[in-house]
Amino acid sequence: MNLSKKVCSLFIAVLVIVSFTVCTSAAESEKTFADLVVCGKIFTSEGGTIAEAFAVKDGKYIYVGDKKGVESFIEKGKTEVIDYTGKGLVMPGCGNGHAHYLSAYAVQSFGTMIAFEDTVEKFLNEIVPATAKKAKETGAKAVYGMGWEFQTFKHNMPTRQQLDAICSDIPMYFADEENHKSLVNTIALVNAGIMSADGTVLKKGNDIRGGEIAMGSDGTPTGFLSEQASTYVRSFLDNEALFSVDMAKSSLEKIQELILSEGYTMYLDGYSSYFFNDTYYQAAHQMDEAGKLKFVLGFSYEIDSWMNLDAVLEKAIAAKKFASLHVKLNWIKLFMDGTVESGTGFIEPEYPDGHQGIVNWTEEEITDITRKANANGLIMHIHALGNKGVNRVVNAYINGGKPEMRNTIVHIRNVIEPDYKRMADNNIYVTSGMLWHHNTNATAEELKTILPSNMADKGYPMKSFFDYGIPVSFHTDYPALSNSPDDPFGVMEIALTGVYHAENGNPWWPEELVTREQALTAMTIGCAKQMFIEDERGSVKAGKYADFLLVDKDILTCPVKEIHTAKPEATYFEGKRVFAR
């Protein structure tokens, strides 16, 4: 070989080596490495599938599969790797499809929360005086509290005169733990136009639509208000002065800390316009714009039956301007009736004493509201507990709603059998209070005396929703039923056993108990679907945001009576750890 050929061959060899090196380097640089890799037993909520590992990049899952497959996403020294094998369960972040953290934490900021077990005597002798003292020291425009328990108070209900003896110069408003009833003093009734300052009665009984003003033997209001009469009087408080945007931000920070510690990364509030304004809407929007909101928050704008429907609907539409990445403002909340156990649920047959409950709307009105709301991109979110009330809502959704809007019934007790199939056929969603599926033996016996016989040993359906293919999510309704757990795993155990571990009770309506997989599905992807974010969240799937939990117990296999002891070791939102125990 001559010199020129040798030089040429050498040049080609060098070129091949350089080209190979350049190509290899380019391939390495183009390879996708993960920010985070997690290995363990992973419940994906994708058809009950269990995975071994997933990889996260820029806040989203980029791989879900087995351990061998995830290895190629690990960049040594840079990718964080969590091996949770044998330590518990990895699962999607949970959702709470209906609760009242916003109003409860707001009340704590300027009023007081009353414990479930507090007696009437403690209420009048300690709680009310202390709350009044706090209000006057802080310059509050009202004395405000929440949480008294109706079954405890009903045999010795406090009166406005007893409240007046403690504080008569500013309004007093004490909501019960369900927020369906309240106790008020005289000046609160005067401000709302129910009485005049000279004691003349201006409204009584059922004069406020959808509510009841309890009347005493002297022909004047006792200060006890039920259902929409309660919200009506509350609307006359100086709500703007009671709760500011800064107070709302402070409350949201506390709420966020709580729900992340419990394992929630999605939450739909059940009554976001509690103060008849957009204070919370502003606060959430500002927090999200500042990057401080670490969960998805849904808002529902309430319309009560005594309100001007069109005016409030306009406010709900206008509130959508506060929407952002983590703030969803797409729901209208209504009360169809009250609660079955307290005698205000709209039921058939009638209660043993001959009444049928309190109903707030006609079927034609609900149909019209649904039509208007859906046309403006708003989803219906209706509280309906009595079987007659549920039937009326189902009819309205079918006749006035759009199936693709996922109009929802909340709490839903004692469904008429044909309505299950109608709900499934028309894509009507259900938010089920699975934690209510329990009762003490004593309470169960009492219900048998005040409910129709076909309801006395029944509660809130669960299994039937799955059997009929009805989309179902779960909720806790916090702080209502404050003797019940609020965390997803305490609720899950009740849904599986029909018993709350802290009670001495027998299983409640065992035919409606669900499986572990069904409960987890309702708590994760079920809530995401309810909130229209299932393409982004609710399951462990490539392309979705990495919202997940590291649970300290394998709740799929552990003894069923130990599920309530499970807790998140860590909560992740969009690939970042936002809570660690």
C-alpha positions as CSV (number, residue, x, y, z in Angstrom):
1,M,0.0,0.0,0.0
2,N,1.4,3.4,-1.0
3,L,1.6,6.3,1.4
4,S,-1.4,8.1,0.0
5,K,-3.6,5.0,0.5
6,K,-2.3,4.6,4.1
7,V,-3.1,8.2,4.9
8,C,-6.5,7.8,3.4
9,S,-7.3,4.6,5.4
10,L,-6.1,6.2,8.6
11,F,-8.3,9.3,8.0
12,I,-11.3,7.1,7.3
13,A,-10.6,5.1,10.5
14,V,-10.3,8.2,12.6
15,L,-13.5,9.6,11.0
16,V,-15.4,6.4,11.9
17,I,-14.2,6.5,15.5
18,V,-15.0,10.2,15.8
19,S,-18.4,9.7,14.2
20,F,-19.2,6.8,16.5
21,T,-18.1,8.8,19.5
22,V,-20.2,11.8,18.5
23,C,-23.2,9.7,17.8
24,T,-22.9,7.8,21.1
25,S,-22.6,11.1,23.0
26,A,-25.6,12.5,21.2
27,A,-27.6,9.4,22.0
28,E,-26.7,9.7,25.6
29,S,-27.6,13.4,25.7
30,E,-30.9,12.7,24.1
31,K,-31.8,9.9,26.5
32,T,-34.6,10.7,29.0
33,F,-33.5,10.4,32.6
34,A,-36.0,10.6,35.4
35,D,-35.9,13.1,38.3
36,L,-37.4,10.5,40.6
37,V,-37.9,6.7,40.5
38,V,-40.1,4.8,42.9
39,C,-40.1,1.0,43.3
40,G,-42.5,-1.1,45.4
41,K,-46.0,-2.4,45.3
42,I,-47.9,0.2,43.3
43,F,-51.7,0.3,43.1
44,T,-52.2,2.2,39.9
45,S,-56.0,2.7,39.9
46,E,-55.9,1.6,36.2
47,G,-58.3,-1.3,36.3
48,G,-56.8,-2.6,39.5
49,T,-53.3,-3.0,37.9
50,I,-50.3,-3.5,40.2
51,A,-47.0,-2.1,39.0
52,E,-43.4,-2.5,40.4
53,A,-41.9,0.8,39.5
54,F,-42.5,4.2,37.9
55,A,-40.3,7.1,36.8
56,V,-41.1,10.8,37.1
57,K,-39.8,13.7,35.0
58,D,-40.8,17.3,35.3
59,G,-43.7,16.4,37.6
60,K,-45.2,13.7,35.4
61,Y,-45.0,9.9,35.1
62,I,-42.9,9.0,32.1
63,Y,-42.8,5.2,32.8
64,V,-44.9,2.8,34.7
65,G,-44.0,-0.9,34.7
66,D,-41.5,-3.3,36.3
67,K,-38.2,-2.8,38.0
68,K,-36.1,-3.9,35.1
69,G,-37.7,-1.5,32.7
70,V,-37.3,1.5,35.1
71,E,-33.5,1.0,35.3
72,S,-32.8,2.8,32.0
73,F,-34.4,6.0,33.4
74,I,-31.9,6.2,36.3
75,E,-29.0,8.6,35.9
76,K,-26.4,7.7,38.5
77,G,-25.9,10.4,41.0
78,K,-28.7,12.6,39.8
79,T,-32.0,10.6,39.8
80,E,-33.5,10.2,43.2
81,V,-34.5,6.6,43.8
82,I,-37.0,5.5,46.5
83,D,-37.2,1.8,47.1
84,Y,-40.5,1.2,49.0
85,T,-40.5,-2.5,48.5
86,G,-42.0,-4.4,51.5
87,K,-42.7,-1.2,53.4
88,G,-46.4,-0.6,52.5
89,L,-48.3,0.5,49.4
90,V,-47.7,3.2,46.8
91,M,-50.9,4.6,45.4
92,P,-52.3,7.7,43.7
93,G,-53.2,10.7,45.8
94,C,-56.7,10.5,47.2
95,G,-59.6,12.8,46.5
96,N,-62.4,14.1,48.8
97,G,-65.4,14.7,46.6
98,H,-67.4,16.8,49.1
99,A,-66.4,18.4,52.4
100,H,-66.5,21.7,54.2
101,Y,-62.9,22.4,55.2
102,L,-63.3,26.0,54.0
103,S,-66.2,27.0,56.2
104,A,-65.0,25.0,59.2
105,Y,-61.5,26.5,59.2
106,A,-63.0,30.0,58.6
107,V,-65.2,29.6,61.7
108,Q,-62.2,28.6,63.7
109,S,-60.4,31.8,62.7
110,F,-63.1,34.1,64.2
111,G,-65.4,31.8,66.2
112,T,-65.2,28.4,67.8
113,M,-65.8,24.7,66.9
114,I,-68.0,22.8,69.3
115,A,-67.1,19.2,70.0
116,F,-69.5,16.4,69.1
117,E,-69.7,15.2,72.7
118,D,-70.4,18.7,74.2
119,T,-73.6,18.9,76.3
120,V,-76.2,21.6,76.3
121,E,-75.0,22.6,79.8
122,K,-71.4,23.0,78.6
123,F,-72.6,24.9,75.5
124,L,-74.5,27.5,77.6
125,N,-72.2,27.8,80.6
126,E,-68.8,27.6,78.9
127,I,-68.7,27.6,75.1
128,V,-71.1,30.5,74.3
129,P,-69.7,32.9,77.0
130,A,-66.1,32.2,75.8
131,T,-67.1,32.7,72.1
132,A,-68.9,35.9,72.9
133,K,-65.8,37.2,74.9
134,K,-63.5,36.3,71.9
135,A,-65.8,38.1,69.5
136,K,-65.9,41.3,71.5
137,E,-62.2,41.3,72.2
138,T,-61.4,41.0,68.5
139,G,-64.1,43.4,67.4
140,A,-66.0,40.8,65.5
141,K,-69.5,41.7,64.1
142,A,-71.0,38.4,65.2
143,V,-70.6,35.6,67.8
144,Y,-70.1,32.5,65.6
145,G,-69.7,28.8,66.3
146,M,-70.2,25.4,64.6
147,G,-70.5,21.8,65.7
148,W,-73.3,21.1,68.2
149,E,-74.9,17.7,67.8
150,F,-78.6,17.7,67.2
151,Q,-79.3,14.3,68.8
152,T,-77.7,15.5,72.0
153,F,-79.4,18.9,72.0
154,K,-82.9,18.1,70.7
155,H,-84.4,17.1,74.1
156,N,-83.2,20.4,75.8
157,M,-82.8,22.8,72.9
158,P,-81.3,26.2,73.9
159,T,-83.5,29.2,73.3
160,R,-82.8,32.7,72.0
161,Q,-83.7,34.1,75.4
162,Q,-80.9,31.9,77.0
163,L,-78.5,33.2,74.3
164,D,-79.7,36.8,74.9
165,A,-78.8,36.4,78.6
166,I,-75.2,35.9,77.5
167,C,-75.0,38.4,74.6
168,S,-77.8,40.5,73.2
169,D,-76.1,43.4,71.5
170,I,-74.5,41.6,68.5
171,P,-75.9,38.6,66.5
172,M,-75.1,35.1,67.7
173,Y,-75.1,32.2,65.2
174,F,-74.3,28.6,66.1
175,A,-74.5,26.1,63.3
176,D,-74.9,22.4,64.2
177,E,-72.3,19.8,63.0
178,E,-74.3,19.1,59.8
179,N,-74.8,22.8,59.0
180,H,-78.5,22.1,58.5
181,K,-79.7,23.8,61.7
182,S,-78.7,26.8,63.8
183,L,-79.3,28.5,67.2
184,V,-79.5,32.3,67.1
185,N,-80.2,35.1,69.5
186,T,-83.0,37.8,69.2
187,I,-80.9,40.4,67.4
188,A,-80.0,37.9,64.7
189,L,-83.7,37.3,64.1
190,V,-84.4,41.1,64.1
191,N,-81.6,41.8,61.6
192,A,-83.1,39.1,59.3
193,G,-86.6,40.6,59.5
194,I,-88.1,37.6,61.3
195,M,-88.9,39.7,64.4
196,S,-89.1,43.5,64.9
197,A,-87.2,45.2,67.7
198,D,-90.4,45.5,69.7
199,G,-91.0,41.7,69.6
200,T,-93.5,41.6,66.8
201,V,-93.3,38.4,64.8
202,L,-92.8,39.1,61.1
203,K,-92.0,35.5,59.8
204,K,-92.8,32.2,61.4
205,G,-93.0,28.5,60.8
206,N,-92.4,27.8,57.1
207,D,-92.5,31.4,55.9
208,I,-88.9,31.1,54.6
209,R,-89.0,28.7,51.7
210,G,-87.2,25.4,52.3
211,G,-86.8,26.1,56.0
212,E,-88.5,26.1,59.3
213,I,-88.6,28.7,62.1
214,A,-89.3,26.9,65.3
215,M,-92.1,28.6,67.3
216,G,-92.5,28.6,71.1
217,S,-95.6,28.3,73.2
218,D,-95.6,32.1,73.5
219,G,-96.1,32.3,69.7
220,T,-92.6,33.8,69.0
221,P,-89.5,32.2,67.4
222,T,-87.4,30.0,69.8
223,G,-84.2,30.8,68.0
224,F,-83.9,27.3,66.5
225,L,-83.8,27.3,62.7
226,S,-83.9,24.4,60.3
227,E,-82.5,24.1,56.8
228,Q,-82.9,27.1,54.5
229,A,-84.2,29.3,57.3
230,S,-80.8,28.9,58.9
231,T,-78.9,29.9,55.7
232,Y,-81.3,32.9,55.3
233,V,-80.5,34.3,58.7
234,R,-76.8,33.7,58.2
235,S,-76.9,35.8,55.1
236,F,-77.8,38.9,57.2
237,L,-74.6,38.7,59.2
238,D,-71.8,41.1,58.3
239,N,-70.0,38.4,56.3
240,E,-67.6,40.8,54.6
241,A,-66.4,42.0,57.9
242,L,-66.3,38.6,59.5
243,F,-63.9,36.9,57.0
244,S,-61.3,38.7,54.9
245,V,-59.1,37.5,52.0
246,D,-56.1,37.4,54.3
247,M,-58.0,35.3,56.8
248,A,-59.0,33.0,53.9
249,K,-55.4,32.6,52.8
250,S,-54.4,31.7,56.4
251,S,-57.2,29.1,56.6
252,L,-56.2,27.6,53.2
253,E,-52.7,27.1,54.4
254,K,-54.0,25.2,57.4
255,I,-56.4,23.2,55.3
256,Q,-53.6,22.3,52.9
257,E,-51.4,21.1,55.7
258,L,-54.2,18.9,57.1
259,I,-55.4,17.3,53.9
260,L,-51.9,16.6,52.6
261,S,-51.1,14.8,55.9
262,E,-54.2,12.7,55.4
263,G,-53.3,11.8,51.8
264,Y,-55.6,14.1,49.8
265,T,-54.3,15.8,46.6
266,M,-57.8,16.6,45.2
267,Y,-60.7,18.3,47.0
268,L,-64.1,19.6,46.0
269,D,-65.6,22.0,48.5
270,G,-69.3,21.5,49.2
271,Y,-70.2,25.2,49.9
272,S,-67.6,27.6,48.8
273,S,-69.7,30.8,48.9
274,Y,-70.5,30.1,52.6
275,F,-70.1,33.8,53.4
276,F,-72.1,34.9,50.3
277,N,-69.1,36.4,48.6
278,D,-66.0,35.3,46.7
279,T,-63.4,35.7,49.5
280,Y,-62.1,32.1,49.3
281,Y,-62.1,32.3,45.5
282,Q,-59.7,35.3,45.6
283,A,-57.5,33.7,48.2
284,A,-57.1,30.4,46.3
285,H,-56.4,32.2,43.0
286,Q,-53.7,34.3,44.6
287,M,-52.1,31.4,46.4
288,D,-52.0,29.4,43.2
289,E,-50.6,32.2,41.2
290,A,-47.8,32.5,43.8
291,G,-47.1,28.7,43.5
292,K,-48.3,28.0,47.0
293,L,-51.3,25.7,46.3
294,K,-50.2,22.1,46.5
295,F,-53.5,20.3,45.7
296,V,-56.3,20.7,43.2
297,L,-59.2,22.6,44.8
298,G,-62.7,22.6,43.3
299,F,-65.3,25.3,44.3
300,S,-69.1,25.0,44.3
301,Y,-71.3,28.1,44.4
302,E,-74.4,27.5,46.5
303,I,-77.9,28.5,45.5
304,D,-80.5,28.4,48.2
305,S,-84.3,28.2,47.5
306,W,-85.0,31.7,49.0
307,M,-82.4,33.4,46.7
308,N,-83.0,35.1,43.4
309,L,-81.9,32.2,41.1
310,D,-80.8,34.2,38.0
311,A,-78.8,36.8,40.1
312,V,-76.9,34.1,42.0
313,L,-76.3,32.1,38.8
314,E,-74.7,35.2,37.3
315,K,-72.4,35.4,40.3
316,A,-71.4,31.8,39.9
317,I,-70.6,32.3,36.3
318,A,-68.6,35.4,37.1
319,A,-66.6,33.6,39.8
320,K,-65.1,31.4,37.0
321,K,-62.6,34.3,36.4
322,F,-60.7,33.0,39.4
323,A,-59.9,29.6,37.8
324,S,-56.2,28.6,37.4
325,L,-54.2,25.4,37.1
326,H,-55.1,24.1,40.5
327,V,-58.3,26.0,41.1
328,K,-61.5,24.7,39.4
329,L,-64.7,26.7,39.6
330,N,-67.3,24.6,37.7
331,W,-70.0,23.6,40.2
332,I,-73.4,24.8,41.4
333,K,-74.4,23.4,44.8
334,L,-78.1,23.0,45.9
335,F,-80.0,21.4,48.7
336,M,-82.9,19.3,47.5
337,D,-83.8,18.4,51.1
338,G,-82.4,18.0,54.6
339,T,-81.2,14.9,56.4
340,V,-83.2,11.7,56.8
341,E,-82.1,11.0,60.4
342,S,-83.1,14.4,61.6
343,G,-86.5,14.3,60.0
344,T,-86.0,16.8,57.1
345,G,-85.1,14.4,54.3
346,F,-87.8,14.2,51.6
347,I,-88.9,10.6,51.8
348,E,-91.6,8.2,50.8
349,P,-93.4,6.6,52.7
350,E,-93.8,9.3,55.3
351,Y,-92.1,9.4,58.7
352,P,-94.0,7.5,61.4
353,D,-95.5,10.8,62.7
354,G,-97.0,11.6,59.3
355,H,-94.7,14.2,57.8
356,Q,-92.6,13.9,54.6
357,G,-89.6,16.1,55.3
358,I,-88.6,19.5,53.8
359,V,-88.2,19.8,50.1
360,N,-86.6,23.0,48.7
361,W,-87.4,22.9,45.0
362,T,-90.0,21.6,42.5
363,E,-88.9,19.2,39.8
364,E,-89.6,21.8,37.2
365,E,-87.3,24.3,39.0
366,I,-84.4,21.8,39.3
367,T,-84.8,20.9,35.6
368,D,-84.6,24.6,34.7
369,I,-81.6,25.3,36.9
370,T,-79.8,22.3,35.5
371,R,-80.5,23.4,31.9
372,K,-79.2,26.9,32.6
373,A,-76.1,25.7,34.6
374,N,-75.0,23.1,32.0
375,A,-75.5,25.6,29.2
376,N,-73.0,27.9,31.0
377,G,-70.4,25.2,31.6
378,L,-71.5,24.6,35.3
379,I,-72.0,21.2,36.8
380,M,-74.8,20.4,39.2
381,H,-73.8,19.2,42.6
382,I,-77.1,18.5,44.6
383,H,-77.5,17.3,48.1
384,A,-80.3,14.8,48.1
385,L,-80.8,12.2,50.9
386,G,-84.5,11.2,50.9
387,N,-85.5,8.7,48.2
388,K,-88.2,11.1,47.0
389,G,-85.7,13.9,46.8
390,V,-83.2,11.7,44.9
391,N,-85.9,10.7,42.4
392,R,-86.8,14.3,41.8
393,V,-83.1,15.2,41.1
394,V,-82.7,12.2,38.8
395,N,-85.7,13.3,36.7
396,A,-84.4,16.8,36.5
397,Y,-80.9,15.7,35.4
398,I,-82.4,13.5,32.7
399,N,-84.9,16.1,31.4
400,G,-82.7,19.2,31.7
401,G,-79.1,18.2,31.9
402,K,-76.4,17.1,29.5
403,P,-75.0,13.6,30.3
404,E,-71.4,14.8,29.4
405,M,-71.6,17.3,32.2
406,R,-71.4,14.6,34.9
407,N,-74.1,16.2,37.1
408,T,-73.7,14.8,40.6
409,I,-75.9,13.7,43.5
410,V,-74.2,14.1,46.9
411,H,-74.7,11.9,50.0
412,I,-77.7,10.0,48.4
413,R,-79.6,7.8,50.8
414,N,-82.4,5.2,50.2
415,V,-82.5,5.2,46.4
416,I,-85.7,3.9,44.7
417,E,-84.6,0.7,42.8
418,P,-85.4,1.9,39.2
419,D,-83.3,5.0,39.7
420,Y,-80.1,3.1,39.9
421,K,-80.3,2.1,36.2
422,R,-81.6,5.5,35.2
423,M,-78.6,7.1,36.8
424,A,-76.2,4.7,35.1
425,D,-77.9,5.2,31.7
426,N,-77.7,9.0,31.9
427,N,-74.1,9.3,33.3
428,I,-75.3,10.8,36.6
429,Y,-72.5,10.8,39.1
430,V,-72.6,9.9,42.8
431,T,-70.5,11.2,45.6
432,S,-71.0,8.7,48.4
433,G,-70.4,9.2,52.1
434,M,-68.9,5.8,52.7
435,L,-68.0,6.8,56.2
436,W,-71.7,7.2,57.1
437,H,-72.1,3.4,56.7
438,H,-71.9,2.8,60.5
439,N,-73.9,3.4,63.6
440,T,-73.7,2.6,67.3
441,N,-76.2,0.0,68.5
442,A,-78.0,2.6,70.5
443,T,-78.4,5.0,67.6
444,A,-79.6,2.2,65.4
445,E,-82.3,1.3,67.8
446,E,-83.4,5.0,68.0
447,L,-83.6,5.3,64.2
448,K,-86.0,2.4,64.1
449,T,-88.5,4.5,66.1
450,I,-88.2,7.6,63.9
451,L,-87.8,6.2,60.4
452,P,-90.1,4.2,58.1
453,S,-89.6,0.5,58.6
454,N,-88.0,0.1,55.1
455,M,-85.4,2.7,56.0
456,A,-84.7,2.0,59.7
457,D,-82.0,-0.6,59.1
458,K,-80.7,1.0,55.9
459,G,-78.2,3.8,55.3
460,Y,-76.2,5.0,52.4
461,P,-75.9,2.7,49.3
462,M,-72.4,1.9,48.1
463,K,-72.1,-1.5,46.5
464,S,-75.2,-0.9,44.3
465,F,-73.5,2.0,42.6
466,F,-70.7,-0.3,41.5
467,D,-73.1,-3.1,40.5
468,Y,-75.1,-0.8,38.2
469,G,-72.0,0.9,36.8
470,I,-72.7,4.3,38.2
471,P,-69.6,6.6,38.4
472,V,-68.9,7.0,42.1
473,S,-66.5,9.0,44.2
474,F,-66.2,9.3,47.9
475,H,-66.4,12.1,50.4
476,T,-66.2,12.7,54.2
477,D,-68.4,15.9,54.5
478,Y,-66.0,17.2,57.1
479,P,-66.8,18.5,59.7
480,A,-70.3,17.1,59.5
481,L,-70.7,13.8,61.5
482,S,-67.7,14.9,63.5
483,N,-67.6,11.6,65.4
484,S,-66.5,9.9,62.1
485,P,-63.0,9.7,60.7
486,D,-61.9,12.1,58.0
487,D,-58.8,10.4,56.6
488,P,-59.3,8.0,53.6
489,F,-58.1,4.9,55.3
490,G,-60.4,5.3,58.4
491,V,-63.3,5.8,55.9
492,M,-62.1,2.8,53.8
493,E,-62.4,0.5,56.7
494,I,-66.0,1.5,57.4
495,A,-66.8,0.9,53.7
496,L,-65.5,-2.6,54.0
497,T,-66.8,-3.6,57.4
498,G,-69.8,-1.4,58.1
499,V,-68.3,-0.6,61.5
500,Y,-66.3,2.4,62.9
501,H,-63.6,0.9,65.0
502,A,-64.2,3.4,67.8
503,E,-67.8,2.4,68.3
504,N,-69.4,-0.6,69.9
505,G,-71.7,-1.3,66.9
506,N,-72.9,-4.1,64.7
507,P,-72.2,-4.0,60.9
508,W,-74.6,-1.5,59.3
509,W,-76.4,-2.6,56.1
510,P,-73.8,-5.3,55.2
511,E,-75.3,-5.9,51.8
512,E,-73.9,-2.6,50.6
513,L,-70.3,-3.1,51.8
514,V,-67.6,-2.8,49.0
515,T,-64.3,-4.4,48.2
516,R,-60.9,-2.8,48.9
517,E,-60.3,-2.2,45.2
518,Q,-63.7,-0.5,44.8
519,A,-63.1,1.7,47.8
520,L,-59.6,2.7,46.5
521,T,-61.0,3.3,43.0
522,A,-63.7,5.7,44.4
523,M,-61.1,7.5,46.5
524,T,-58.7,8.1,43.6
525,I,-59.7,7.9,39.9
526,G,-63.4,8.2,40.9
527,C,-62.8,11.7,42.4
528,A,-60.6,12.7,39.5
529,K,-63.4,11.9,37.1
530,Q,-65.9,13.8,39.2
531,M,-63.6,16.8,39.0
532,F,-63.0,16.4,35.2
533,I,-59.2,15.9,35.8
534,E,-58.9,12.1,35.1
535,D,-56.7,12.8,32.1
536,E,-54.3,14.5,34.4
537,R,-54.6,12.9,37.8
538,G,-56.2,10.1,39.8
539,S,-54.1,7.2,38.7
540,V,-50.5,6.2,38.1
541,K,-50.1,6.4,34.4
542,A,-47.5,7.7,32.0
543,G,-48.4,11.3,31.0
544,K,-50.3,12.1,34.2
545,Y,-49.1,14.3,37.0
546,A,-47.2,12.4,39.7
547,D,-49.6,12.8,42.6
548,F,-49.0,9.8,44.9
549,L,-48.7,8.5,48.4
550,L,-46.3,6.2,50.2
551,V,-48.6,4.5,52.7
552,D,-47.1,2.8,55.7
553,K,-49.3,-0.3,55.4
554,D,-50.4,-2.5,52.5
555,I,-54.1,-1.8,52.7
556,L,-54.8,-4.3,50.0
557,T,-53.7,-7.3,52.1
558,C,-53.4,-6.3,55.7
559,P,-56.2,-7.4,58.2
560,V,-59.3,-5.4,57.4
561,K,-59.6,-4.1,61.0
562,E,-56.1,-2.6,60.7
563,I,-56.8,-0.5,57.6
564,H,-57.8,2.5,59.8
565,T,-54.3,2.6,61.3
566,A,-52.7,3.2,57.9
567,K,-51.1,6.6,57.3
568,P,-49.2,8.3,54.5
569,E,-45.5,8.3,55.2
570,A,-45.2,10.9,52.4
571,T,-47.5,12.7,50.0
572,Y,-46.2,13.8,46.6
573,F,-47.8,16.4,44.4
574,E,-46.6,16.8,40.8
575,G,-43.5,14.8,41.6
576,K,-42.5,16.9,44.7
577,R,-42.8,15.8,48.3
578,V,-45.3,18.1,50.0
579,F,-45.8,16.1,53.2
580,A,-43.5,13.8,55.2
581,R,-44.5,12.2,58.5
